[in-house]
Amino acid sequence: MTVSSTPGPSVSTFVPDSPAAWRRLLIAVAIATIGCVGTWSIVVMLPKVQADFGGTRGAASLAYTAAMIGFGVGGVLTGRLTDRLGIVPAMGTGILSLLLGYLGAGMSAALWQFVAAYFFIGLGASATFAPLMAEASHWFVRRRGIAVGIAGSGYYLSGALWPALIERGIADYGWRMTHIALGVFCAAAMTVLVLVFRSSVGKSQPRAPGVASRPSVDLRLSPNALTAILSVASFACCVAMAIPHVHIVAYCGDLGYGLARGVEMLSLMLALGVVSRIGSGYIADQVGGLATLLIGSVAQAAALGMYLFFNGLTSLYVVSALFGLFQGGIVSSYAIVVRETMPASEAATRVGTVIMVSLLGMSFGGWIGGVIFDKTGSYQVAFLNGLAWNALNIVIVLLLLLRARRARVPHRAGVPG
């Protein structure tokens, strides 16, 4: 496997699983931790924005929906850009979109303008998620699962670190100024980190054909058919996943515990999501992506069901912690499954497509949760709706796993990919 590892025209040998690979990975995680703030800021802003614009919970939740659609569509676009030109141009595009989106949100005069701005915020954040996970999968062979999990953990690190800072910013300066400050800071910090990253990986260029390798798992399905099946599964699991993610802050406010308690639960949930994502990567290196995906899906359903029976303050902390610990590795497991079953040369595009549909599921789940609350005055039906979608995901993944066990091809350790 040869890629440019230093700036300039010379090309040197890059060794997978090497210290250089780990350095790249750490820089990538730092970029993602900043860039993914766009997927979490609306969760904290939701009650204030709703009150300011005078809309319903469902209408305000459309900003999250727009962010997830932008995040998903952007994942495909920046994934394609990564496969063709490299990850650095993709991240540069994301920085510009993130900056414009936050400035637009802070200056919006109507709810529809705020919602539209969040589409560009999600679009900007997308370059730091699916394309980075796919890119990291090329730097590792023996530790690919852990590497992809770590690359994807920036999403949860962002959710664990940013909500409390955003809440403080809203309290001190208001949600408008907080949006503008987020845009300026993120653009500046990410630009510096991307320049450091570029000096590590060398000039951005299309990946050499020799990097691609045969899939290690043959499901005897065409890449397009398998992408479609994985997309349906990811949509279903993320409808369920979205309900605690999007509504836990508002849910705590409705129960009388205060928004700050909800923010703490969200941060706890996402901090343990980091542990789950890395742990799932380790498990995937041992048993494969599909088995890991099934474990995570079943565990998520169990934790989601607990919200139906526990609504005390302490119990909500515990359930939110369990939810974060159980579901954190699911999305990164899809990236691992794609790398195990499809050509490496299409990795960023295929991962981006599956993640796009999963984020459509997140956006739909966040929106429908708000609509159900508006209709019923309770989140109980929303949790039941999530469990039904989660069951569909479990069935699809189980069928794929059974198919994989019947059609396994040998995988030689150390084959570059």
TORSE-482038 format. One record per residue (C-alpha): x, y, z. Coordinates in steps of 0.02 Angstrom, whole numbers, plus 50000, padded with zeros to 5 digits. Layout:
N
XYZ ...
# end
This chain:
417
500005000050000 500815016349944 500145033649972 500955050649984 501435052750167 502385069250157 502045085450064 502875087449897 503055076649741 503925061849822 502925046549869 503475035750015 502855019350083 501465020350210 501295005550328 499545001150390 499305000350579 500905010550600 501225025150719 500935036750570 499195029150549 498785032250732 499385050250720 498245053150572 496815045350669 497045056550821 497045072350713 495485066050624 494595063450791 495025081250845 494295088150683 492715077850703 492485082950885 492385101050831 491475098650666 490075087650732 489455101250849 488215105250710 487245089350745 487035093150931 486805111850951 484975111650900 484605098551035 485105111151168 484365126051075 482675117751042 481645124451190 482335142251174 482085142850986 480315136151002 479895149451131 480705163551031 479835159550866 478205154050948 478105137550854 477595120050906 478825106850968 478635097750803 478965113450700 480525117850800 481125099850783 481195102550594 482865111350620 483565094850683 482755086150535 483575098550416 485265096150500 485145077250483 484625078350301 486085089950267 487235078450365 486635063550264 486665071550092 488335079450131 489015062450181 488695055850005 489365071449919 490925073050025 491165054150018 491175054949829 492355069649837 493485059749955 493535044549838 494005055749692 495115069549765 495505064849945 494855069350117 495645086650131 494595095249995 493045087050070 493415094250242 493795111350169 492075111550088 491305106450254 492135120650349 491425133750231 489665126450240 489735125250430 490255143550446 488895149950329 487575139250414 487955145450590 488015163550535 486355161350446 485545153050598 486115166850713 485405180350600 483785171550551 482205181850566 480955167550546 480865149250593 480965143450412 482595153050391 483285145050548 482795127750484 483595131150315 485215136850398 485295120450493 485315110950328 486975119450288 487605116450465 487265097850443 488035098150269 489625105850340 489745093450483 489555078550365 491355079050302 491975075050478 490975058950498 490655045950361 492105051050247 493315051150395 492755033850451 492975027150274 494665035650258 495265028650425 494815011150366 496185012650233 497525016150364 497274999950461 497124981250428 497324971950593 496484985550696 495244991850567 493714989650678 494454999450822 495105012750703 493405015450623 492615015950795 493855029050855 493625039350696 491745039050724 491905043250908 492215061550868 490335062650839 489975057251018 491435066651094 490675082051015 489005078051094 489805074951263 490825091051266 489805104151175 488035104051254 488585111151423 489605124751337 488165128951222 486945129851368 488115141951458 488285152251299 486395153451281 486205158651464 487545172251450 487355178651272 485745171451197 485535158151064 485845169850917 487565175850973 487995158051025 487675152050847 488775165650773 490175162150897 490085143450860 490255146550673 491785157750689 492665146850817 492355130350727 492905137150559 494525144150631 494975128950737 494545116350601 495565125850472 497115124650581 496825106050615 496525102150431 498165110650386 499055099950516 498145084550448 498655088850270 500475090050320 500305072450392 499475064050243 500335073950107 499545081349951 497735076349930 497565064949780 496495050649716 496895034049799 497985022149700 497115006549628 498264995349731 497435001049891 495814991949849 495634974049909 494384960149896 492944960150021 493254948350167 491404943450177 490434938150022 488554939850044 488284935749859 487354951949835 487804965949716 488534981549799 486994991449751 485794978549822 486794977049983 486914995849999 485014996949984 484734983350115 485964991150238 485155008050208 483435001550257 484164993650414 485105009450461 483555020150435 482545009050551 483825008550691 484095027250685 482245031550698 482335023150867 484015030850912 483425048550878 482075049451010 483205050251165 484525060051071 483355073751013 482065074551152 482935070151315 483245088651355 481455093651319 480805077851407 481705082551568 480985100051556 479235093051535 479475081851688 479975096951792 481815092351813 482445107251714 483375108551549 485075107851634 484725090251696 484255085151519 485875092451452 486845082451583 485945066551531 486315069951348 488165072851385 488235056851489 487355047151352 488575053251220 490125051351328 489705032951353 489335032251167 491205035051140 491585019951250 490285009951154 490965015150984 492765010251025 492204994451114 491144989550965 492654991950853 493634979850962 492214967250956 492094969250767 493934964750750 493534948450840 491824943150771 491514954250619 490444969350581 488764960650557 488824951450723 489334967450811 487924976850727 486654963950787 487294964850966 487164983750966 485404983650890 484724971651019 485534981151161 484834997751097 483074990551096 483274984851276 483835002051334 482495011251236 481165000251315 481755005651488 481155023451453 479375016651457 479535011151638 480715023751720 480485042651729 481225047151899 482725058751896 483995045851954 483265031951847 483325043251692 485175046251721 485435027351731 484375023351578 485195037151476 486905030451524 486405012951471 485665019451308 487285028151266 488315012951312 487235001151208 486925011051048 488555020351023 489385007750909 487935004550791 488275017650657 490145014150649 489724995650632 488864999650468 490485007350406 491414991550454 490114980550367 490324990850208 492214988650212 492024969850242 490784967050101 491144979849964 492624986149861 493804997449958 493915009649812 492065013849839 492165014450028 491855032950061 490405033849937 489575017850001 489815022350184 489175039850148 487615032850065 487185021250209 487535034750336 486475046950237 484965035550250 485325032350434 485295051050461 483665052350367 483055039950497 483755051050635 482895066250559 481245057050539 481365049750714 481725066850791 480295074850695 479005061150724 479445060850909 478975079250920 477385076650820 476845062050930 477175072751084 476105086851011 474675074550978 474755064751141 475605076251266 476765061851311 478315053051246 477695035451287 476975032351113 478555039551036 479615026751129 478445012751070 478605018950892 480495018350909 480445000450973 479444994950820 480735002350702 482134994650805 481334977450785 481364979450595 483214983350601 483574967950707 482674956650583 483634963350432 485344962150517 484974944550580 484514938750404 486124946250334 487154937950469 486374921050432 486724923550247 488524928150284 488784912250385 488174901950236 489254911150109 490904915050196 492524917350100 494234915250182 495084931250239 496974931250250 497614941950392 498754955550332 497994957950161 498064976750132 496434985550103 
# end
